[in-house]
Amino acid sequence: MELLSLASAILLLCSLFLVWRVFDGRRNRNCYLLDYICFKASDSRMISTELSGDIIYRNENLGLPEYKFLLKVIVNSGIGEQTYGPKNIVDGRENSPTHEDGISEMDDCFNATLEELFRKSGFGPSDIDMLVVSVSMFSPGPSLASRIVQRYGMREDIKVFNLSGMGCSASLIAVQLVRDVFRVRKKMLAVVATSESISPNWYSGSDKSMMLGNCLFRSGGCTMLLTNDPALKRRAKMRLGCLVRTHIGASDDAHGCAMQKEDDVGRVGFHLSKSLPKAAARAFSDNLQTLAPQVLPVRELLLYIARGVRQMLNGGSKDPTAAARVNFKAGVEHFCLHPGGAAVIEGVGRSLGLTKYDLEPARMTLHRWGNTSASSLWYVLGYMEAKKRLRRSDRVLMISFGAGFKCNSCLWEVLRDLEDGGVWEDCIQSYPPQSLVNPFMERYGWINDG
């Protein structure tokens, strides 16, 4: 009888231990965003209307048709007067960049944002267990991640990752990498640093498919502090829910629609083909089909399934974005869209049935900061926070696109009311402006009629 009682006690203890292990494992599988800092360059690097025109006009490889094309793109870009460029382009050295120009551009961004992140959070470089750096178009050796480790004297056992070539959707890839490591290691602090290198990647040729990037991409960056430590939950801004990555690069058209390559005379640039909208629509549709069951409430999910069955019985739809026409607003309060360009924002907005209010953060980010590649989403999030839109329990859907071709998305849950002005603090009261008309419209509006 005593042996039976002892066995029962041991079995009970083992059961309690297993329950505790499962519960503890689930607690540590969470990924919390403690804080994020977006980069604001110095005023000396601001790209005004006048400077934009000067940069275009000093390209001796352009003829009148190319001048008119570039001016038309800028007039309709949705970009304002206060975006930033790298120093070598502002100084007129875009055709002769040095390695140091690329290094200096990254140092300016990462040093400023990391120091502010450490100051605000109260954590120091020695507290960081994991570092992920993502810069798509610049990969020096030693890596940019190693450069940060050396500058801040980080620990020898820090887990370091350096991502390149991942495009505008890279920051969500970095977040997923952090989340996956969090699932097997407890109570970690991770820093994600993301930016894009403009300095050595200016295109000085006359191929229209490669000239678009010069008009849209601007300097920017962001660093984020993430943790899976349950004790830090009360300090966190948001908790990561689902994250969905879609890659359709097996398709030749999709793979080649956004690609760094040489033009006919050997000048390197970033090619954007006419097949890009089609690839983006397909990647977007595929991504949302996987995302929908994880985001939608049961009632809306049943309606979504019923629509899908009806579509199959009717022979399917020829529209690749048909799957996106589901009421995501039933499960999401805020939409953090990649401001890749005015057409991207409006296209995603139409597919999701979003209002002017929903699209405002992305449109204002494009106007104030331009397309800062992988860091763009965080400027959009910063706008929402500065406008005091983010309330406790709200859900924020991030959607980004990138070369490859990729569409990545994730859902965040807001854990407390957020009101930090961040990088928007000195200008948020002037947004949204009464008009987003670029001053180029006044000087070059005739281009649209030509």
C-alpha positions as CSV (number, residue, x, y, z in Angstrom):
1,M,0.0,0.0,0.0
2,E,2.8,2.3,0.9
3,L,4.6,1.5,-2.4
4,L,1.4,2.3,-4.3
5,S,1.1,5.7,-2.5
6,L,4.7,6.5,-3.2
7,A,4.2,5.6,-6.9
8,S,1.1,7.7,-7.0
9,A,3.0,10.6,-5.5
10,I,5.9,10.3,-7.9
11,L,3.4,10.1,-10.8
12,L,1.7,13.2,-9.6
13,L,5.0,15.1,-9.2
14,C,6.0,14.0,-12.7
15,S,2.7,15.1,-14.1
16,L,3.0,18.5,-12.4
17,F,6.5,18.8,-13.6
18,L,5.4,18.1,-17.2
19,V,2.5,20.6,-17.0
20,W,4.9,23.2,-15.6
21,R,7.4,22.5,-18.4
22,V,4.7,23.0,-21.1
23,F,3.3,26.1,-19.4
24,D,6.8,27.5,-18.9
25,G,7.7,26.7,-22.5
26,R,4.6,28.5,-23.8
27,R,5.4,31.5,-21.7
28,N,8.9,31.7,-23.2
29,R,7.6,31.3,-26.7
30,N,6.2,34.8,-26.7
31,C,8.1,37.6,-28.6
32,Y,7.6,41.1,-27.1
33,L,8.6,44.4,-28.7
34,L,10.1,46.5,-25.9
35,D,10.9,49.5,-28.0
36,Y,12.1,50.7,-31.4
37,I,14.0,53.8,-32.6
38,C,13.7,55.2,-36.1
39,F,16.6,57.2,-37.6
40,K,16.4,60.9,-38.5
41,A,19.4,62.2,-40.5
42,S,20.8,65.7,-40.1
43,D,19.2,68.6,-41.9
44,S,22.3,68.9,-44.1
45,R,21.2,65.6,-45.8
46,M,17.7,66.8,-46.7
47,I,16.6,66.3,-50.3
48,S,14.6,69.4,-51.3
49,T,12.7,70.0,-54.6
50,E,15.5,72.2,-55.8
51,L,18.2,69.6,-54.9
52,S,16.2,66.8,-56.6
53,G,16.1,68.8,-59.8
54,D,19.9,69.5,-59.5
55,I,20.6,65.8,-59.1
56,I,18.6,64.9,-62.2
57,Y,20.0,67.7,-64.3
58,R,23.7,66.8,-63.6
59,N,23.3,63.3,-65.0
60,E,24.9,63.8,-68.4
61,N,23.7,60.4,-69.6
62,L,20.1,61.5,-69.8
63,G,18.3,62.9,-72.8
64,L,15.1,64.9,-72.9
65,P,12.8,61.9,-72.8
66,E,14.6,60.6,-69.7
67,Y,14.5,64.0,-68.0
68,K,10.8,64.2,-68.6
69,F,10.3,60.6,-67.3
70,L,12.2,61.3,-64.0
71,L,10.4,64.6,-63.4
72,K,7.0,62.9,-64.0
73,V,7.9,60.2,-61.5
74,I,8.8,62.7,-58.9
75,V,5.7,64.8,-59.5
76,N,3.5,61.8,-58.9
77,S,5.6,60.0,-56.3
78,G,3.8,61.2,-53.1
79,I,7.2,62.2,-51.6
80,G,7.6,65.6,-49.9
81,E,10.3,68.1,-49.3
82,Q,11.9,66.7,-46.2
83,T,13.3,63.2,-47.0
84,Y,17.0,62.4,-46.6
85,G,19.7,61.2,-48.8
86,P,23.3,60.0,-48.2
87,K,26.1,62.6,-47.9
88,N,27.9,61.7,-51.1
89,I,24.8,62.3,-53.2
90,V,24.0,65.6,-51.5
91,D,27.6,66.6,-52.1
92,G,27.4,65.7,-55.8
93,R,29.6,62.6,-55.7
94,E,26.9,60.0,-56.7
95,N,29.0,58.8,-59.6
96,S,32.1,58.2,-57.6
97,P,31.1,56.6,-54.2
98,T,33.7,55.2,-52.0
99,H,33.6,52.2,-49.6
100,E,33.8,54.7,-46.8
101,D,30.7,56.4,-48.0
102,G,28.7,53.2,-47.5
103,I,30.3,52.5,-44.1
104,S,29.7,56.1,-42.9
105,E,26.0,56.0,-43.9
106,M,25.4,52.8,-41.9
107,D,27.4,54.1,-38.9
108,D,25.4,57.3,-38.8
109,C,22.1,55.3,-38.7
110,F,23.0,52.5,-36.4
111,N,25.1,54.4,-33.9
112,A,22.4,57.0,-33.4
113,T,19.5,54.6,-33.0
114,L,21.3,52.0,-30.9
115,E,22.5,54.6,-28.4
116,E,19.0,56.0,-28.1
117,L,17.6,52.5,-27.7
118,F,20.0,51.7,-24.9
119,R,19.3,55.0,-23.2
120,K,15.5,54.7,-23.3
121,S,15.4,51.0,-22.4
122,G,17.9,51.1,-19.6
123,F,19.7,48.0,-21.0
124,G,23.3,48.1,-22.2
125,P,25.2,46.4,-25.0
126,S,26.4,43.7,-22.5
127,D,22.8,42.7,-21.8
128,I,22.1,41.8,-25.4
129,D,22.0,38.1,-26.2
130,M,21.2,38.2,-29.9
131,L,21.9,40.7,-32.7
132,V,20.4,40.6,-36.2
133,V,21.5,43.2,-38.8
134,S,19.7,43.5,-42.1
135,V,21.0,45.7,-44.9
136,S,20.1,44.5,-48.4
137,M,22.5,46.2,-50.8
138,F,25.7,46.6,-48.8
139,S,27.6,43.7,-47.3
140,P,31.2,44.6,-46.3
141,G,33.6,42.3,-44.5
142,P,33.8,42.1,-41.5
143,S,30.0,42.3,-41.5
144,L,28.0,45.3,-40.3
145,A,26.8,43.1,-37.4
146,S,30.4,42.5,-36.4
147,R,31.1,46.2,-36.7
148,I,28.4,46.9,-34.1
149,V,29.7,44.1,-31.8
150,Q,33.2,45.7,-32.0
151,R,32.0,49.2,-31.4
152,Y,29.9,48.4,-28.3
153,G,32.1,45.7,-26.9
154,M,29.3,43.1,-26.9
155,R,29.7,39.7,-25.2
156,E,31.6,36.9,-26.8
157,D,28.7,34.5,-26.5
158,I,26.2,36.8,-28.3
159,K,24.3,35.2,-31.2
160,V,25.0,37.3,-34.3
161,F,23.3,37.2,-37.7
162,N,23.9,39.4,-40.7
163,L,21.2,39.4,-43.5
164,S,21.7,40.8,-47.0
165,G,19.9,40.8,-50.2
166,M,16.5,40.4,-48.6
167,G,14.9,43.6,-49.8
168,C,12.2,45.8,-48.4
169,S,10.6,43.0,-46.4
170,A,13.8,42.1,-44.5
171,S,12.8,43.5,-41.1
172,L,10.0,40.9,-40.7
173,I,12.4,38.2,-41.7
174,A,14.8,39.4,-39.0
175,V,11.9,39.4,-36.5
176,Q,11.0,35.8,-37.4
177,L,14.6,34.7,-36.9
178,V,14.5,36.2,-33.4
179,R,11.2,34.6,-32.6
180,D,12.5,31.2,-33.7
181,V,15.6,31.5,-31.5
182,F,13.3,32.6,-28.6
183,R,11.5,29.3,-28.9
184,V,14.5,27.3,-27.8
185,R,16.2,29.8,-25.4
186,K,14.7,31.4,-22.4
187,K,14.8,35.0,-21.2
188,M,16.7,36.6,-24.1
189,L,17.2,40.1,-25.2
190,A,17.6,40.7,-28.9
191,V,18.4,43.7,-31.1
192,V,17.3,43.9,-34.7
193,A,19.0,46.7,-36.7
194,T,17.7,47.4,-40.3
195,S,18.6,50.0,-42.9
196,E,19.4,50.3,-46.6
197,S,22.6,51.6,-48.2
198,I,21.9,54.3,-50.8
199,S,25.5,55.7,-51.1
200,P,27.1,53.1,-53.4
201,N,23.9,52.1,-55.2
202,W,22.9,55.3,-57.1
203,Y,22.1,54.6,-60.8
204,S,23.6,57.1,-63.2
205,G,22.4,55.6,-66.5
206,S,19.4,56.1,-68.7
207,D,17.4,52.8,-68.4
208,K,14.0,53.9,-67.2
209,S,13.4,50.6,-65.4
210,M,16.5,51.4,-63.2
211,M,15.9,55.1,-62.8
212,L,12.7,54.6,-60.6
213,G,14.7,53.7,-57.5
214,N,16.6,57.0,-57.5
215,C,13.2,58.8,-57.1
216,L,11.7,56.6,-54.4
217,F,14.4,55.4,-52.1
218,R,15.7,57.6,-49.2
219,S,18.0,57.2,-46.2
220,G,16.5,55.8,-43.0
221,G,16.7,52.9,-40.6
222,C,15.5,51.5,-37.3
223,T,16.6,49.4,-34.4
224,M,14.3,47.3,-32.3
225,L,14.6,45.6,-28.9
226,L,12.8,42.3,-28.4
227,T,12.5,39.8,-25.6
228,N,10.8,36.6,-24.6
229,D,11.3,37.2,-20.8
230,P,7.8,37.1,-19.2
231,A,9.1,39.4,-16.4
232,L,9.5,42.2,-19.0
233,K,6.0,41.9,-20.4
234,R,4.7,44.9,-18.5
235,R,7.4,47.0,-20.1
236,A,6.7,45.8,-23.6
237,K,4.8,47.8,-26.3
238,M,3.5,44.9,-28.3
239,R,3.4,41.1,-28.5
240,L,4.0,39.3,-31.8
241,G,1.2,37.1,-32.9
242,C,1.4,35.2,-36.2
243,L,4.0,35.8,-38.9
244,V,3.6,34.6,-42.5
245,R,6.2,34.6,-45.2
246,T,5.5,34.0,-48.8
247,H,8.2,33.5,-51.5
248,I,7.3,33.0,-55.1
249,G,10.8,33.2,-56.5
250,A,10.4,29.8,-58.3
251,S,8.6,31.8,-61.0
252,D,11.0,33.3,-63.5
253,D,8.9,36.5,-63.9
254,A,8.6,37.0,-60.2
255,H,12.3,36.4,-59.5
256,G,13.4,38.8,-62.2
257,C,10.8,41.6,-61.6
258,A,13.0,43.4,-59.0
259,M,16.7,42.7,-59.5
260,Q,20.1,44.4,-59.3
261,K,21.8,44.1,-62.7
262,E,23.8,45.9,-65.3
263,D,22.2,48.0,-68.1
264,D,23.2,47.7,-71.7
265,V,26.4,49.7,-71.2
266,G,27.5,48.0,-67.9
267,R,26.1,50.5,-65.3
268,V,24.8,48.7,-62.3
269,G,21.3,49.6,-61.1
270,F,18.1,48.1,-59.6
271,H,15.8,47.0,-62.3
272,L,12.0,47.2,-61.7
273,S,10.1,45.4,-64.5
274,K,6.5,45.8,-65.8
275,S,5.8,42.3,-64.4
276,L,6.3,43.6,-60.8
277,P,2.6,44.5,-60.1
278,K,1.5,41.0,-61.2
279,A,4.1,39.3,-59.0
280,A,3.2,41.5,-56.1
281,A,-0.5,40.7,-56.5
282,R,0.2,37.0,-56.6
283,A,2.5,37.0,-53.5
284,F,0.0,39.2,-51.7
285,S,-2.9,36.9,-52.4
286,D,-1.0,33.8,-51.4
287,N,0.2,35.4,-48.2
288,L,-3.3,36.5,-47.2
289,Q,-4.8,33.0,-47.8
290,T,-2.4,31.7,-45.2
291,L,-2.8,34.7,-42.9
292,A,-6.6,34.9,-42.9
293,P,-7.3,31.8,-40.8
294,Q,-4.9,33.1,-38.1
295,V,-6.3,36.6,-38.0
296,L,-10.0,36.4,-38.7
297,P,-12.7,35.8,-36.0
298,V,-14.7,32.6,-36.4
299,R,-17.7,34.3,-38.0
300,E,-15.7,36.0,-40.6
301,L,-13.6,32.9,-41.2
302,L,-16.7,30.9,-41.9
303,L,-17.8,33.5,-44.4
304,Y,-14.4,33.5,-45.9
305,I,-14.5,29.7,-46.3
306,A,-18.0,29.9,-47.8
307,R,-16.8,32.5,-50.4
308,G,-13.9,30.3,-51.3
309,V,-16.1,27.2,-51.8
310,R,-18.5,29.2,-54.0
311,Q,-15.5,30.5,-56.0
312,M,-14.3,26.9,-56.6
313,L,-17.7,25.7,-57.7
314,N,-17.9,28.6,-60.1
315,G,-14.6,27.6,-61.7
316,G,-12.3,29.9,-59.7
317,S,-11.5,33.5,-60.2
318,K,-9.2,35.1,-62.8
319,D,-8.4,37.9,-60.4
320,P,-5.2,37.0,-58.4
321,T,-6.2,39.4,-55.6
322,A,-9.7,37.8,-55.1
323,A,-8.6,36.0,-52.0
324,A,-7.6,39.3,-50.5
325,R,-11.2,40.5,-50.6
326,V,-12.0,39.5,-47.2
327,N,-13.0,41.7,-44.3
328,F,-9.6,41.8,-42.5
329,K,-10.9,44.8,-40.5
330,A,-13.0,42.2,-38.6
331,G,-9.8,41.0,-36.9
332,V,-7.5,44.0,-37.3
333,E,-7.7,47.6,-36.0
334,H,-4.6,49.1,-37.8
335,F,-2.9,48.4,-41.0
336,C,0.9,49.1,-41.2
337,L,1.6,49.0,-45.0
338,H,4.9,49.2,-46.6
339,P,5.2,52.7,-48.3
340,G,7.0,51.4,-51.3
341,G,5.3,54.0,-53.5
342,A,1.9,55.7,-53.9
343,A,0.7,52.9,-56.3
344,V,1.7,50.2,-53.8
345,I,-0.2,51.9,-51.0
346,E,-3.3,52.5,-53.0
347,G,-3.3,49.0,-54.6
348,V,-3.1,47.2,-51.2
349,G,-5.7,49.6,-49.8
350,R,-8.2,48.7,-52.6
351,S,-7.6,45.0,-52.2
352,L,-8.2,45.1,-48.5
353,G,-11.1,47.6,-48.7
354,L,-9.3,50.1,-46.5
355,T,-10.4,53.7,-45.9
356,K,-8.5,57.0,-46.2
357,Y,-7.9,56.9,-42.4
358,D,-6.4,53.4,-42.7
359,L,-4.0,54.4,-45.4
360,E,-3.0,57.7,-43.8
361,P,0.0,56.4,-41.8
362,A,1.6,54.8,-44.9
363,R,0.9,57.8,-47.2
364,M,2.3,60.2,-44.6
365,T,5.4,58.1,-44.1
366,L,6.0,58.1,-47.9
367,H,5.6,61.9,-47.9
368,R,7.8,62.6,-44.9
369,W,10.5,59.9,-45.2
370,G,10.2,58.3,-48.6
371,N,10.8,54.6,-49.1
372,T,13.4,53.6,-46.6
373,S,13.3,50.0,-47.6
374,A,13.0,47.5,-44.7
375,S,12.8,50.1,-42.0
376,S,9.7,51.8,-43.7
377,L,7.2,49.8,-41.7
378,W,8.6,51.1,-38.4
379,Y,8.1,54.7,-39.5
380,V,4.5,53.9,-40.3
381,L,4.1,52.3,-36.9
382,G,5.7,55.4,-35.4
383,Y,3.1,57.6,-37.1
384,M,0.3,55.6,-35.5
385,E,1.9,55.9,-32.1
386,A,2.6,59.6,-32.4
387,K,-1.0,60.1,-33.4
388,K,-2.0,58.2,-30.3
389,R,-4.0,55.7,-32.3
390,L,-2.6,52.6,-30.7
391,R,-4.6,51.5,-27.6
392,R,-4.3,48.5,-25.4
393,S,-5.5,45.2,-27.0
394,D,-5.5,46.8,-30.5
395,R,-4.2,44.6,-33.3
396,V,-1.7,45.9,-35.9
397,L,-1.2,44.1,-39.2
398,M,2.1,44.7,-40.9
399,I,2.4,43.9,-44.7
400,S,5.7,44.2,-46.7
401,F,7.0,43.3,-50.1
402,G,10.5,42.6,-51.3
403,A,12.6,41.4,-54.2
404,G,12.7,37.7,-54.7
405,F,9.7,38.0,-54.9
406,K,8.4,38.1,-51.4
407,C,5.4,39.2,-49.3
408,N,5.7,39.0,-45.6
409,S,3.1,39.9,-42.9
410,C,2.7,39.7,-39.2
411,L,0.2,40.6,-36.5
412,W,1.1,42.5,-33.3
413,E,-1.1,42.9,-30.2
414,V,-0.7,46.3,-28.5
415,L,-0.1,45.7,-24.7
416,R,-0.6,49.2,-23.4
417,D,-1.7,52.6,-24.7
418,L,1.2,54.0,-26.8
419,E,1.8,57.7,-27.1
420,D,5.5,58.2,-27.8
421,G,6.1,60.8,-30.5
422,G,9.4,59.2,-31.5
423,V,11.0,60.4,-34.7
424,W,7.7,62.1,-35.7
425,E,7.6,64.3,-32.5
426,D,8.7,67.6,-34.1
427,C,6.3,67.4,-37.1
428,I,3.3,65.2,-36.2
429,Q,1.1,68.2,-35.5
430,S,1.4,69.3,-39.2
431,Y,0.3,65.8,-40.4
432,P,-1.8,65.1,-42.4
433,P,-1.2,68.3,-44.4
434,Q,-4.0,69.9,-46.3
435,S,-2.3,68.9,-49.5
436,L,0.3,66.3,-50.5
437,V,1.0,68.0,-53.8
438,N,4.8,67.9,-54.3
439,P,6.3,71.4,-55.0
440,F,7.5,69.8,-58.2
441,M,3.9,69.9,-59.4
442,E,4.1,73.7,-59.5
443,R,7.3,73.7,-61.5
444,Y,7.0,70.6,-63.6
445,G,3.3,69.8,-63.6
446,W,3.2,70.3,-67.3
447,I,5.1,67.0,-67.6
448,N,1.9,65.1,-66.9
449,D,0.3,66.7,-70.0
450,G,3.4,66.1,-72.1
